[in-house]
Amino acid sequence: MTDAVTFGWLTAFVLIEIDQRLLGGDPWGLERGRPVVDSARSLTLLLVLVGVYEVVPVALKGVTLGKAVTGLRVRRQGGGSVPVALAAVRAVLLYAPLFLGAYALLGFIVLLLSFVIPRSGRGFHDRIAGTIVVTLPRGES
């Protein structure tokens, strides 16, 4: 949950402040004739953001900002750190609903069901990537 809130805030900041204001868009639609959103640029920034927020930290330390705050870590199912390729696969599957456009709600429902249906509580993104989210013992970083 902490990751969802953090990533949502970061996405809004990047897409509104950086993409729109610094790169010349009009996020609030105040100026006539200016495009409100440049879809290709926004999608590219969102992909970079997923890489910076999820893939790089999980591959390097096994944590994102939200997981670090809540004492969780992503590891390979058999133990050890997560390679960059598996971290990327996990992130693509986890954040895919963001890129589905009109089908985003369906994607989020499938993602939520993937946590509820199996007894392990692991989402399909973790099962496919061969990763598991574990709780760190107190004092371990």
C-alpha positions as CSV (number, residue, x, y, z in Angstrom):
1,M,0.0,0.0,0.0
2,T,2.8,2.4,0.8
3,D,4.3,1.8,-2.6
4,A,1.0,2.6,-4.3
5,V,0.7,5.9,-2.5
6,T,4.3,6.8,-3.0
7,F,4.3,5.9,-6.7
8,G,1.0,7.7,-7.2
9,W,2.3,10.9,-5.7
10,L,5.6,10.6,-7.7
11,T,3.7,9.9,-10.9
12,A,1.4,12.9,-10.4
13,F,4.4,15.1,-9.6
14,V,6.4,13.9,-12.7
15,L,3.5,14.1,-15.1
16,I,2.1,17.4,-14.0
17,E,5.1,19.4,-12.8
18,I,7.9,18.1,-15.0
19,D,6.1,16.8,-18.1
20,Q,3.5,19.6,-18.4
21,R,5.0,22.7,-16.8
22,L,8.7,22.4,-17.5
23,L,8.3,20.8,-20.9
24,G,5.6,23.2,-22.1
25,G,2.2,21.5,-21.6
26,D,-0.9,22.9,-20.0
27,P,-1.9,20.5,-17.2
28,W,-5.0,22.4,-16.1
29,G,-6.2,23.3,-19.6
30,L,-6.1,27.0,-19.0
31,E,-4.6,28.1,-22.3
32,R,-6.6,27.7,-25.5
33,G,-4.9,25.8,-28.3
34,R,-2.2,24.2,-26.1
35,P,-2.3,20.4,-25.8
36,V,-3.2,19.3,-22.3
37,V,-1.2,16.1,-22.5
38,D,1.4,14.7,-25.0
39,S,0.6,11.0,-24.7
40,A,3.9,9.7,-26.1
41,R,6.0,12.0,-23.8
42,S,3.9,11.1,-20.8
43,L,4.1,7.4,-21.5
44,T,7.9,7.6,-21.9
45,L,8.3,9.5,-18.6
46,L,6.0,6.9,-16.9
47,L,8.2,4.1,-18.2
48,V,11.3,5.8,-17.0
49,L,9.6,6.4,-13.6
50,V,8.8,2.7,-13.2
51,G,12.4,1.9,-14.0
52,V,13.8,4.4,-11.5
53,Y,11.3,3.7,-8.7
54,E,10.9,-0.1,-9.0
55,V,13.5,-1.9,-11.2
56,V,16.8,-0.2,-10.1
57,P,16.2,-0.3,-6.3
58,V,14.8,-3.8,-6.4
59,A,17.8,-5.0,-8.4
60,L,20.3,-3.2,-6.2
61,K,18.9,-3.6,-2.7
62,G,15.7,-5.5,-3.0
63,V,13.6,-2.6,-1.8
64,T,11.6,0.4,-3.0
65,L,10.9,3.4,-0.9
66,G,7.6,2.0,0.3
67,K,9.1,-1.4,1.1
68,A,11.9,0.2,3.0
69,V,9.5,2.2,5.1
70,T,7.4,-0.9,6.0
71,G,10.4,-3.3,6.5
72,L,9.9,-5.5,3.4
73,R,12.3,-6.7,0.9
74,V,12.0,-8.5,-2.5
75,R,14.2,-11.6,-2.9
76,R,14.4,-14.5,-5.3
77,Q,12.3,-17.3,-4.3
78,G,15.2,-19.6,-3.6
79,G,17.1,-16.8,-1.8
80,G,19.5,-14.1,-2.9
81,S,19.2,-10.8,-4.7
82,V,16.9,-10.1,-7.7
83,P,18.7,-9.7,-11.1
84,V,17.8,-6.7,-13.2
85,A,16.0,-8.8,-15.8
86,L,13.7,-10.4,-13.2
87,A,13.2,-7.0,-11.5
88,A,12.1,-5.6,-14.9
89,V,9.7,-8.5,-15.6
90,R,8.2,-8.1,-12.1
91,A,7.8,-4.3,-12.6
92,V,6.3,-4.6,-16.1
93,L,3.7,-7.1,-14.8
94,L,3.0,-5.1,-11.6
95,Y,2.6,-1.7,-13.4
96,A,1.0,-3.0,-16.6
97,P,-2.5,-1.7,-15.6
98,L,-1.1,1.8,-15.8
99,F,-0.4,1.3,-19.5
100,L,-3.7,-0.3,-20.4
101,G,-5.6,2.9,-20.9
102,A,-9.3,2.1,-21.0
103,Y,-8.7,-1.4,-19.7
104,A,-6.8,-0.2,-16.6
105,L,-9.7,-1.1,-14.2
106,L,-9.8,-4.6,-15.6
107,G,-6.0,-4.8,-15.2
108,F,-6.2,-3.7,-11.5
109,I,-9.0,-6.2,-10.8
110,V,-6.8,-9.0,-12.3
111,L,-3.9,-7.8,-10.2
112,L,-5.9,-7.8,-7.0
113,L,-7.4,-11.2,-7.7
114,S,-3.9,-12.6,-8.2
115,F,-3.2,-11.7,-4.6
116,V,-6.4,-13.1,-3.1
117,I,-6.8,-16.4,-5.0
118,P,-3.6,-18.2,-4.1
119,R,-3.0,-19.2,-0.5
120,S,0.5,-17.8,-0.6
121,G,-0.7,-14.3,-1.1
122,R,1.9,-13.7,-3.9
123,G,0.7,-11.8,-6.9
124,F,1.2,-13.2,-10.4
125,H,4.1,-10.7,-10.9
126,D,6.0,-12.3,-8.1
127,R,5.1,-15.9,-9.2
128,I,6.2,-15.3,-12.8
129,A,9.4,-13.5,-11.9
130,G,10.3,-16.1,-9.2
131,T,10.4,-13.5,-6.5
132,I,9.0,-13.3,-3.0
133,V,8.4,-10.3,-0.7
134,V,9.7,-11.0,2.8
135,T,9.6,-9.1,6.1
136,L,13.0,-8.1,7.4
137,P,14.0,-8.9,11.0
138,R,14.3,-5.8,13.1
139,G,17.7,-4.2,12.8
140,E,18.5,-5.7,9.4
141,S,18.8,-3.3,6.4
